[in-house]
Amino acid sequence: MAVTDTKMSKGQPVSVRLTPTLNEQVGALAAALDRPKSWIIEQAVEDYVALQTWHLAAIDEGIKAAEDGRVASHEDVEAWVRSWGSPAERPAPKCG
């Protein structure tokens, strides 16, 4: 989780709707950390955006690898998976 040094962000205000349960959980976490609820929500949004940005970049990278032919064959992957847990377990197949 990204943590800033200040207790209050100097960002723009945004309205958010939370379920009553989630609102209570955010309030409890804010109290436990001695932080305002807005700080908890900001950290959660930062983490979510960072994760989704990474995820989309990884998908794009995988698509590019497939387009460039940098993939393992189905047969090689299947043989590798079938070997899991056996005395003759194979290493992961190389991407071409």
Protein Blocks (a to p, Z undefined) as FASTA:
>chain_A
ZZdfbfbdcbdcddddddfklmmmmmmmmmmnopafklmmmmmmmmmmmmmmmmmmmmmm
mmmmmmnopacdfklmmmmmmmgopaklccddddZZ
